[in-house]
Amino acid sequence: TIAVAEVKITAIEAHQKVDNLARKTKHREKELEHKLAAEQAERERVGKENQKRNQELAEQLEALRPEKFKKEAADEQAKKLLKFAELKEEKQNLTRKLFF
């Protein structure tokens, strides 16, 4: 009967260890699920921030394109005016040479 009692005690202890391990496993699973959910939420937040930043940069780029066109047009106009002034000066020099 002592041996039977010891076997029962050993069985109870084993059962308690299994229950304890099951509780720890369940607790760890919940921790991991929580961590995963937090990581997914962070990824979504970062993704939204990146999308917003990309949109802002695209808008800035679109705003710069007309400015670049205006600058190029102004540069072209300046070149034309310079060429016109050079041609006018050349015409005046040729006119002077003809009459003097």
N, CA, C and O atoms as CSV, one atom per row, in Angstrom:
chain,resi,resn,atom,element,x,y,z
A,1,THR,N,N,0.819,-1.212,0.000
A,1,THR,CA,C,0.000,0.000,0.000
A,1,THR,C,C,0.852,1.261,0.000
A,1,THR,O,O,0.450,2.287,-0.549
A,2,ILE,N,N,2.022,1.185,0.612
A,2,ILE,CA,C,2.915,2.342,0.575
A,2,ILE,C,C,3.361,2.583,-0.859
A,2,ILE,O,O,3.434,3.728,-1.307
A,3,ALA,N,N,3.657,1.517,-1.574
A,3,ALA,CA,C,4.076,1.644,-2.967
A,3,ALA,C,C,2.954,2.227,-3.804
A,3,ALA,O,O,3.205,3.049,-4.685
A,4,VAL,N,N,1.726,1.819,-3.544
A,4,VAL,CA,C,0.574,2.349,-4.284
A,4,VAL,C,C,0.422,3.832,-3.984
A,4,VAL,O,O,0.155,4.628,-4.884
A,5,ALA,N,N,0.591,4.203,-2.723
A,5,ALA,CA,C,0.480,5.613,-2.342
A,5,ALA,C,C,1.572,6.433,-3.015
A,5,ALA,O,O,1.323,7.543,-3.487
A,6,GLU,N,N,2.796,5.876,-3.058
A,6,GLU,CA,C,3.895,6.591,-3.712
A,6,GLU,C,C,3.631,6.743,-5.207
A,6,GLU,O,O,3.935,7.786,-5.787
A,7,VAL,N,N,3.076,5.727,-5.826
A,7,VAL,CA,C,2.737,5.803,-7.257
A,7,VAL,C,C,1.675,6.869,-7.464
A,7,VAL,O,O,1.749,7.642,-8.419
A,8,LYS,N,N,0.681,6.918,-6.572
A,8,LYS,CA,C,-0.365,7.937,-6.688
A,8,LYS,C,C,0.222,9.334,-6.528
A,8,LYS,O,O,-0.131,10.254,-7.266
A,9,ILE,N,N,1.126,9.486,-5.553
A,9,ILE,CA,C,1.773,10.791,-5.342
A,9,ILE,C,C,2.581,11.171,-6.576
A,9,ILE,O,O,2.519,12.312,-7.035
A,10,THR,N,N,3.331,10.228,-7.107
A,10,THR,CA,C,4.126,10.481,-8.313
A,10,THR,C,C,3.213,10.845,-9.477
A,10,THR,O,O,3.532,11.745,-10.254
A,11,ALA,N,N,2.091,10.164,-9.607
A,11,ALA,CA,C,1.139,10.464,-10.686
A,11,ALA,C,C,0.548,11.855,-10.504
A,11,ALA,O,O,0.398,12.606,-11.468
A,12,ILE,N,N,0.210,12.195,-9.249
A,12,ILE,CA,C,-0.341,13.532,-8.976
A,12,ILE,C,C,0.701,14.602,-9.290
A,12,ILE,O,O,0.385,15.622,-9.902
A,13,GLU,N,N,1.949,14.364,-8.868
A,13,GLU,CA,C,3.023,15.331,-9.150
A,13,GLU,C,C,3.226,15.473,-10.657
A,13,GLU,O,O,3.401,16.583,-11.161
A,14,ALA,N,N,3.202,14.358,-11.368
A,14,ALA,CA,C,3.363,14.408,-12.831
A,14,ALA,C,C,2.208,15.183,-13.462
A,14,ALA,O,O,2.411,15.995,-14.365
A,15,HIS,N,N,1.008,14.924,-12.981
A,15,HIS,CA,C,-0.171,15.630,-13.492
A,15,HIS,C,C,-0.059,17.138,-13.217
A,15,HIS,O,O,-0.397,17.956,-14.073
A,16,GLN,N,N,0.417,17.496,-12.019
A,16,GLN,CA,C,0.600,18.906,-11.681
A,16,GLN,C,C,1.647,19.549,-12.589
A,16,GLN,O,O,1.473,20.684,-13.034
A,17,LYS,N,N,2.734,18.822,-12.862
A,17,LYS,CA,C,3.775,19.343,-13.760
A,17,LYS,C,C,3.218,19.554,-15.168
A,17,LYS,O,O,3.516,20.556,-15.817
A,18,VAL,N,N,2.416,18.610,-15.628
A,18,VAL,CA,C,1.804,18.742,-16.959
A,18,VAL,C,C,0.876,19.947,-16.984
A,18,VAL,O,O,0.903,20.738,-17.926
A,19,ASP,N,N,0.044,20.088,-15.937
A,19,ASP,CA,C,-0.860,21.244,-15.863
A,19,ASP,C,C,-0.076,22.554,-15.824
A,19,ASP,O,O,-0.422,23.519,-16.505
A,20,ASN,N,N,0.981,22.570,-15.019
A,20,ASN,CA,C,1.816,23.765,-14.901
A,20,ASN,C,C,2.462,24.108,-16.248
A,20,ASN,O,O,2.485,25.269,-16.657
A,21,LEU,N,N,2.977,23.098,-16.921
A,21,LEU,CA,C,3.583,23.300,-18.240
A,21,LEU,C,C,2.540,23.800,-19.238
A,21,LEU,O,O,2.838,24.669,-20.057
A,22,ALA,N,N,1.330,23.264,-19.179
A,22,ALA,CA,C,0.257,23.701,-20.078
A,22,ALA,C,C,-0.085,25.169,-19.822
A,22,ALA,O,O,-0.289,25.936,-20.764
A,23,ARG,N,N,-0.147,25.563,-18.529
A,23,ARG,CA,C,-0.424,26.966,-18.196
A,23,ARG,C,C,0.674,27.882,-18.723
A,23,ARG,O,O,0.393,28.927,-19.309
A,24,LYS,N,N,1.940,27.477,-18.508
A,24,LYS,CA,C,3.070,28.281,-18.987
A,24,LYS,C,C,3.049,28.396,-20.511
A,24,LYS,O,O,3.299,29.463,-21.071
A,25,THR,N,N,2.746,27.279,-21.165
A,25,THR,CA,C,2.691,27.284,-22.631
A,25,THR,C,C,1.590,28.215,-23.122
A,25,THR,O,O,1.796,28.991,-24.055
A,26,LYS,N,N,0.428,28.136,-22.498
A,26,LYS,CA,C,-0.689,28.995,-22.896
A,26,LYS,C,C,-0.343,30.470,-22.657
A,26,LYS,O,O,-0.650,31.329,-23.484
A,27,HIS,N,N,0.301,30.752,-21.514
A,27,HIS,CA,C,0.710,32.125,-21.202
A,27,HIS,C,C,1.721,32.626,-22.243
A,27,HIS,O,O,1.626,33.761,-22.711
A,28,ARG,N,N,2.674,31.786,-22.593
A,28,ARG,CA,C,3.693,32.166,-23.590
A,28,ARG,C,C,3.049,32.397,-24.959
A,28,ARG,O,O,3.429,33.326,-25.672
A,29,GLU,N,N,2.084,31.565,-25.327
A,29,GLU,CA,C,1.377,31.751,-26.600
A,29,GLU,C,C,0.675,33.105,-26.631
A,29,GLU,O,O,0.708,33.806,-27.642
A,30,LYS,N,N,0.037,33.469,-25.512
A,30,LYS,CA,C,-0.649,34.764,-25.451
A,30,LYS,C,C,0.345,35.914,-25.562
A,30,LYS,O,O,0.076,36.911,-26.232
A,31,GLU,N,N,1.505,35.772,-24.897
A,31,GLU,CA,C,2.549,36.797,-25.001
A,31,GLU,C,C,2.997,36.963,-26.452
A,31,GLU,O,O,3.130,38.082,-26.948
A,32,LEU,N,N,3.228,35.836,-27.123
A,32,LEU,CA,C,3.686,35.881,-28.514
A,32,LEU,C,C,2.614,36.464,-29.437
A,32,LEU,O,O,2.930,37.219,-30.357
A,33,GLU,N,N,1.356,36.116,-29.194
A,33,GLU,CA,C,0.266,36.683,-29.996
A,33,GLU,C,C,0.200,38.195,-29.807
A,33,GLU,O,O,0.010,38.941,-30.768
A,34,HIS,N,N,0.359,38.641,-28.559
A,34,HIS,CA,C,0.336,40.077,-28.271
A,34,HIS,C,C,1.510,40.780,-28.962
A,34,HIS,O,O,1.347,41.847,-29.555
A,35,LYS,N,N,2.696,40.165,-28.876
A,35,LYS,CA,C,3.881,40.739,-29.512
A,35,LYS,C,C,3.693,40.818,-31.029
A,35,LYS,O,O,4.037,41.824,-31.649
A,36,LEU,N,N,3.154,39.767,-31.616
A,36,LEU,CA,C,2.908,39.745,-33.056
A,36,LEU,C,C,1.920,40.838,-33.456
A,36,LEU,O,O,2.128,41.533,-34.450
A,37,ALA,N,N,0.855,40.986,-32.686
A,37,ALA,CA,C,-0.143,42.018,-32.984
A,37,ALA,C,C,0.482,43.406,-32.889
A,37,ALA,O,O,0.196,44.274,-33.714
A,38,ALA,N,N,1.335,43.620,-31.886
A,38,ALA,CA,C,2.001,44.913,-31.727
A,38,ALA,C,C,2.938,45.182,-32.901
A,38,ALA,O,O,2.990,46.302,-33.408
A,39,GLU,N,N,3.674,44.167,-33.334
A,39,GLU,CA,C,4.587,44.330,-34.472
A,39,GLU,C,C,3.814,44.623,-35.755
A,39,GLU,O,O,4.238,45.454,-36.558
A,40,GLN,N,N,2.687,43.949,-35.951
A,40,GLN,CA,C,1.871,44.201,-37.140
A,40,GLN,C,C,1.317,45.620,-37.118
A,40,GLN,O,O,1.294,46.296,-38.146
A,41,ALA,N,N,0.871,46.073,-35.949
A,41,ALA,CA,C,0.355,47.437,-35.830
A,41,ALA,C,C,1.459,48.445,-36.128
A,41,ALA,O,O,1.215,49.452,-36.792
A,42,GLU,N,N,2.665,48.184,-35.647
A,42,GLU,CA,C,3.795,49.086,-35.901
A,42,GLU,C,C,4.130,49.110,-37.393
A,42,GLU,O,O,4.385,50.174,-37.955
A,43,ARG,N,N,4.130,47.932,-38.036
A,43,ARG,CA,C,4.402,47.888,-39.478
A,43,ARG,C,C,3.361,48.679,-40.256
A,43,ARG,O,O,3.698,49.401,-41.194
A,44,GLU,N,N,2.100,48.542,-39.869
A,44,GLU,CA,C,1.035,49.288,-40.546
A,44,GLU,C,C,1.212,50.790,-40.344
A,44,GLU,O,O,1.033,51.573,-41.277
A,45,ARG,N,N,1.565,51.188,-39.119
A,45,ARG,CA,C,1.768,52.609,-38.832
A,45,ARG,C,C,2.919,53.167,-39.672
A,45,ARG,O,O,2.801,54.233,-40.276
A,46,VAL,N,N,4.025,52.433,-39.701
A,46,VAL,CA,C,5.185,52.870,-40.484
A,46,VAL,C,C,4.834,52.902,-41.972
A,46,VAL,O,O,5.242,53.815,-42.690
A,47,GLY,N,N,4.084,51.911,-42.427
A,47,GLY,CA,C,3.665,51.883,-43.832
A,47,GLY,C,C,2.822,53.092,-44.185
A,47,GLY,O,O,3.001,53.689,-45.247
A,48,LYS,N,N,1.901,53.458,-43.301
A,48,LYS,CA,C,1.059,54.635,-43.550
A,48,LYS,C,C,1.892,55.904,-43.544
A,48,LYS,O,O,1.682,56.792,-44.371
A,49,GLU,N,N,2.853,55.997,-42.602
A,49,GLU,CA,C,3.737,57.164,-42.565
A,49,GLU,C,C,4.545,57.264,-43.854
A,49,GLU,O,O,4.682,58.349,-44.418
A,50,ASN,N,N,5.080,56.140,-44.319
A,50,ASN,CA,C,5.860,56.137,-45.558
A,50,ASN,C,C,4.995,56.535,-46.751
A,50,ASN,O,O,5.428,57.291,-47.621
A,51,GLN,N,N,3.777,56.020,-46.779
A,51,GLN,CA,C,2.872,56.359,-47.876
A,51,GLN,C,C,2.565,57.861,-47.865
A,51,GLN,O,O,2.550,58.505,-48.914
A,52,LYS,N,N,2.323,58.407,-46.681
A,52,LYS,CA,C,2.046,59.840,-46.557
A,52,LYS,C,C,3.262,60.653,-46.997
A,52,LYS,O,O,3.121,61.641,-47.717
A,53,ARG,N,N,4.455,60.241,-46.565
A,53,ARG,CA,C,5.689,60.952,-46.932
A,53,ARG,C,C,5.923,60.865,-48.443
A,53,ARG,O,O,6.319,61.852,-49.064
A,54,ASN,N,N,5.684,59.707,-49.029
A,54,ASN,CA,C,5.844,59.564,-50.477
A,54,ASN,C,C,4.887,60.491,-51.222
A,54,ASN,O,O,5.257,61.094,-52.229
A,55,GLN,N,N,3.658,60.601,-50.726
A,55,GLN,CA,C,2.679,61.493,-51.345
A,55,GLN,C,C,3.144,62.945,-51.247
A,55,GLN,O,O,3.040,63.703,-52.211
A,56,GLU,N,N,3.660,63.330,-50.069
A,56,GLU,CA,C,4.159,64.694,-49.895
A,56,GLU,C,C,5.310,64.974,-50.853
A,56,GLU,O,O,5.376,66.044,-51.459
A,57,LEU,N,N,6.217,64.009,-50.988
A,57,LEU,CA,C,7.354,64.190,-51.894
A,57,LEU,C,C,6.896,64.277,-53.350
A,57,LEU,O,O,7.438,65.063,-54.128
A,58,ALA,N,N,5.912,63.481,-53.710
A,58,ALA,CA,C,5.383,63.535,-55.075
A,58,ALA,C,C,4.759,64.899,-55.345
A,58,ALA,O,O,4.926,65.465,-56.426
A,59,GLU,N,N,4.038,65.422,-54.353
A,59,GLU,CA,C,3.432,66.747,-54.513
A,59,GLU,C,C,4.502,67.825,-54.621
A,59,GLU,O,O,4.373,68.752,-55.421
A,60,GLN,N,N,5.561,67.707,-53.818
A,60,GLN,CA,C,6.657,68.678,-53.901
A,60,GLN,C,C,7.325,68.616,-55.273
A,60,GLN,O,O,7.665,69.646,-55.856
A,61,LEU,N,N,7.507,67.402,-55.777
A,61,LEU,CA,C,8.116,67.239,-57.097
A,61,LEU,C,C,7.250,67.881,-58.171
A,61,LEU,O,O,7.759,68.573,-59.052
A,62,GLU,N,N,5.949,67.652,-58.098
A,62,GLU,CA,C,5.037,68.256,-59.071
A,62,GLU,C,C,5.077,69.781,-58.983
A,62,GLU,O,O,4.974,70.465,-60.002
A,63,ALA,N,N,5.225,70.310,-57.778
A,63,ALA,CA,C,5.295,71.762,-57.607
A,63,ALA,C,C,6.595,72.314,-58.188
A,63,ALA,O,O,6.628,73.442,-58.678
A,64,LEU,N,N,7.663,71.522,-58.133
A,64,LEU,CA,C,8.956,71.984,-58.643
A,64,LEU,C,C,9.027,71.958,-60.164
A,64,LEU,O,O,9.781,72.730,-60.755
A,65,ARG,N,N,8.270,71.102,-60.795
A,65,ARG,CA,C,8.342,70.997,-62.255
A,65,ARG,C,C,7.981,72.310,-62.949
A,65,ARG,O,O,8.709,72.726,-63.850
A,66,PRO,N,N,6.883,72.983,-62.568
A,66,PRO,CA,C,6.603,74.271,-63.206
A,66,PRO,C,C,7.697,75.301,-62.925
A,66,PRO,O,O,8.018,76.119,-63.787
A,67,GLU,N,N,8.269,75.261,-61.714
A,67,GLU,CA,C,9.351,76.186,-61.384
A,67,GLU,C,C,10.561,75.926,-62.281
A,67,GLU,O,O,11.204,76.864,-62.752
A,68,LYS,N,N,10.864,74.661,-62.513
A,68,LYS,CA,C,11.984,74.324,-63.386
A,68,LYS,C,C,11.697,74.812,-64.806
A,68,LYS,O,O,12.574,75.364,-65.470
A,69,PHE,N,N,10.465,74.606,-65.261
A,69,PHE,CA,C,10.099,75.064,-66.597
A,69,PHE,C,C,10.229,76.582,-66.692
A,69,PHE,O,O,10.749,77.107,-67.677
A,70,LYS,N,N,9.751,77.286,-65.655
A,70,LYS,CA,C,9.854,78.754,-65.648
A,70,LYS,C,C,11.314,79.191,-65.695
A,70,LYS,O,O,11.666,80.120,-66.422
A,71,LYS,N,N,12.164,78.518,-64.916
A,71,LYS,CA,C,13.582,78.874,-64.895
A,71,LYS,C,C,14.209,78.612,-66.255
A,71,LYS,O,O,14.962,79.441,-66.765
A,72,GLU,N,N,13.899,77.458,-66.845
A,72,GLU,CA,C,14.453,77.147,-68.161
A,72,GLU,C,C,13.973,78.158,-69.196
A,72,GLU,O,O,14.743,78.592,-70.053
A,73,ALA,N,N,12.694,78.533,-69.114
A,73,ALA,CA,C,12.154,79.518,-70.048
A,73,ALA,C,C,12.834,80.866,-69.844
A,73,ALA,O,O,13.154,81.555,-70.813
A,74,ALA,N,N,13.055,81.241,-68.590
A,74,ALA,CA,C,13.724,82.512,-68.299
A,74,ALA,C,C,15.162,82.477,-68.804
A,74,ALA,O,O,15.650,83.463,-69.357
A,75,ASP,N,N,15.839,81.352,-68.619
A,75,ASP,CA,C,17.208,81.213,-69.118
A,75,ASP,C,C,17.231,81.317,-70.640
A,75,ASP,O,O,18.104,81.972,-71.211
A,76,GLU,N,N,16.278,80.675,-71.287
A,76,GLU,CA,C,16.191,80.730,-72.748
A,76,GLU,C,C,15.920,82.156,-73.219
A,76,GLU,O,O,16.508,82.623,-74.194
A,77,GLN,N,N,15.023,82.839,-72.514
A,77,GLN,CA,C,14.705,84.233,-72.857
A,77,GLN,C,C,15.945,85.110,-72.691
A,77,GLN,O,O,16.208,85.980,-73.522
A,78,ALA,N,N,16.702,84.884,-71.624
A,78,ALA,CA,C,17.924,85.661,-71.392
A,78,ALA,C,C,18.929,85.414,-72.521
A,78,ALA,O,O,19.583,86.348,-72.985
A,79,LYS,N,N,19.053,84.161,-72.961
A,79,LYS,CA,C,19.961,83.847,-74.068
A,79,LYS,C,C,19.523,84.562,-75.348
A,79,LYS,O,O,20.351,85.097,-76.085
A,80,LYS,N,N,18.215,84.564,-75.600
A,80,LYS,CA,C,17.699,85.226,-76.800
A,80,LYS,C,C,17.949,86.730,-76.743
A,80,LYS,O,O,18.327,87.342,-77.741
A,81,LEU,N,N,17.733,87.321,-75.563
A,81,LEU,CA,C,17.972,88.761,-75.417
A,81,LEU,C,C,19.448,89.087,-75.614
A,81,LEU,O,O,19.784,90.086,-76.249
A,82,LEU,N,N,20.321,88.256,-75.077
A,82,LEU,CA,C,21.755,88.464,-75.250
A,82,LEU,C,C,22.134,88.349,-76.724
A,82,LEU,O,O,22.899,89.164,-77.239
A,83,LYS,N,N,21.602,87.344,-77.392
A,83,LYS,CA,C,21.884,87.175,-78.820
A,83,LYS,C,C,21.368,88.374,-79.610
A,83,LYS,O,O,22.037,88.862,-80.521
A,84,PHE,N,N,20.148,88.854,-79.248
A,84,PHE,CA,C,19.578,90.021,-79.913
A,84,PHE,C,C,20.474,91.240,-79.714
A,84,PHE,O,O,20.726,91.986,-80.660
A,85,ALA,N,N,20.957,91.444,-78.484
A,85,ALA,CA,C,21.832,92.587,-78.200
A,85,ALA,C,C,23.130,92.475,-78.992
A,85,ALA,O,O,23.627,93.473,-79.514
A,86,GLU,N,N,23.678,91.271,-79.085
A,86,GLU,CA,C,24.909,91.071,-79.852
A,86,GLU,C,C,24.678,91.370,-81.331
A,86,GLU,O,O,25.500,92.027,-81.969
A,87,LEU,N,N,23.566,90.892,-81.871
A,87,LEU,CA,C,23.264,91.141,-83.282
A,87,LEU,C,C,23.022,92.626,-83.538
A,87,LEU,O,O,23.442,93.159,-84.565
A,88,LYS,N,N,22.345,93.293,-82.607
A,88,LYS,CA,C,22.085,94.731,-82.756
A,88,LYS,C,C,23.400,95.505,-82.743
A,88,LYS,O,O,23.596,96.426,-83.537
A,89,GLU,N,N,24.305,95.122,-81.832
A,89,GLU,CA,C,25.605,95.783,-81.761
A,89,GLU,C,C,26.390,95.532,-83.045
A,89,GLU,O,O,27.035,96.440,-83.569
A,90,GLU,N,N,26.334,94.307,-83.548
A,90,GLU,CA,C,27.028,93.982,-84.796
A,90,GLU,C,C,26.454,94.801,-85.952
A,90,GLU,O,O,27.197,95.279,-86.809
A,91,LYS,N,N,25.132,94.960,-85.971
A,91,LYS,CA,C,24.487,95.761,-87.019
A,91,LYS,C,C,24.959,97.210,-86.945
A,91,LYS,O,O,25.256,97.826,-87.969
A,92,GLN,N,N,25.024,97.750,-85.729
A,92,GLN,CA,C,25.480,99.136,-85.563
A,92,GLN,C,C,26.919,99.287,-86.031
A,92,GLN,O,O,27.261,100.270,-86.688
A,93,ASN,N,N,27.772,98.307,-85.693
A,93,ASN,CA,C,29.171,98.362,-86.124
A,93,ASN,C,C,29.272,98.309,-87.649
A,93,ASN,O,O,30.057,99.038,-88.255
A,94,LEU,N,N,28.472,97.441,-88.253
A,94,LEU,CA,C,28.502,97.348,-89.716
A,94,LEU,C,C,27.971,98.629,-90.361
A,94,LEU,O,O,28.486,99.080,-91.384
A,95,THR,N,N,26.940,99.205,-89.750
A,95,THR,CA,C,26.378,100.455,-90.277
A,95,THR,C,C,27.418,101.564,-90.197
A,95,THR,O,O,27.567,102.338,-91.143
A,96,ARG,N,N,28.134,101.654,-89.089
A,96,ARG,CA,C,29.186,102.675,-88.940
A,96,ARG,C,C,30.279,102.480,-89.986
A,96,ARG,O,O,30.759,103.444,-90.582
A,97,LYS,N,N,30.665,101.224,-90.203
A,97,LYS,CA,C,31.719,100.953,-91.180
A,97,LYS,C,C,31.284,101.359,-92.585
A,97,LYS,O,O,32.090,101.833,-93.385
A,98,LEU,N,N,30.007,101.166,-92.868
A,98,LEU,CA,C,29.509,101.515,-94.194
A,98,LEU,C,C,29.506,103.020,-94.422
A,98,LEU,O,O,29.827,103.478,-95.519
A,99,PHE,N,N,29.156,103.781,-93.421
A,99,PHE,CA,C,28.997,105.226,-93.600
A,99,PHE,C,C,30.206,106.027,-93.159
A,99,PHE,O,O,30.213,107.240,-93.370
A,100,PHE,N,N,31.196,105.451,-92.579
A,100,PHE,CA,C,32.365,106.235,-92.138
A,100,PHE,C,C,33.612,105.747,-92.722
A,100,PHE,O,O,34.678,106.299,-92.450
